Amino acid sequence: MLKVATIECPFDKTPGVAGARRGLPRLVGEVRYATRTRAGLLRHPSWHRLHRELASDNIS
């Protein structure tokens, strides 16, 4: 984690999580979720799969 650690938050609104660590994206994964909350957060998110064929620089 130390090699990819960063202090910049990738989100417009910084989540208020104490002790959170951030790393530069190197892998692309797919997360499924039931719906979004009124605040725009994911409700019941769960990991689905890793996309090895996609590069993190090509994702917007």
C-alpha positions in Angstrom: 0.0 0.0 0.0 2.9 2.4 0.7 3.9 2.4 -3.0 0.5 3.6 -4.2 -0.6 5.7 -1.1 -1.9 9.2 -1.7 -3.4 11.9 0.5 -5.8 13.2 -2.3 -9.4 12.1 -2.1 -10.8 10.8 -5.4 -14.3 11.9 -4.5 -16.0 15.3 -4.9 -17.4 15.0 -1.4 -14.8 13.4 1.1 -16.4 10.6 3.1 -16.1 11.1 6.8 -14.4 7.9 7.7 -11.9 8.0 10.5 -8.5 6.4 9.8 -9.3 5.8 6.1 -6.4 5.3 3.7 -6.3 6.1 0.0 -4.4 4.5 -2.8 -4.0 5.2 -6.5 -6.2 3.0 -8.6 -4.4 0.1 -10.3 -7.3 -2.4 -10.7 -10.8 -2.1 -12.0 -13.6 -3.9 -10.3 -17.4 -4.2 -10.6 -19.6 -3.5 -7.6 -23.3 -4.3 -7.6 -25.8 -2.5 -5.4 -29.6 -2.4 -4.8 -30.1 1.3 -5.2 -28.8 4.7 -4.3 -29.7 6.7 -1.2 -31.0 10.2 -1.3 -27.5 11.4 -0.5 -26.2 9.5 -3.6 -24.5 6.7 -1.7 -24.7 3.0 -2.7 -27.2 1.0 -0.7 -26.2 -2.7 -0.1 -23.0 -2.6 -2.2 -21.3 -5.9 -2.8 -18.1 -6.9 -4.8 -19.0 -8.6 -8.1 -15.8 -9.2 -10.1 -12.4 -7.9 -11.2 -12.0 -6.6 -14.7 -8.4 -7.5 -15.7 -9.0 -6.4 -19.3 -9.7 -2.8 -18.3 -7.0 -0.3 -17.4 -7.7 2.2 -14.5 -6.6 5.1 -16.7 -9.5 4.5 -19.2 -12.3 4.6 -16.6 -14.2 7.9 -16.1 
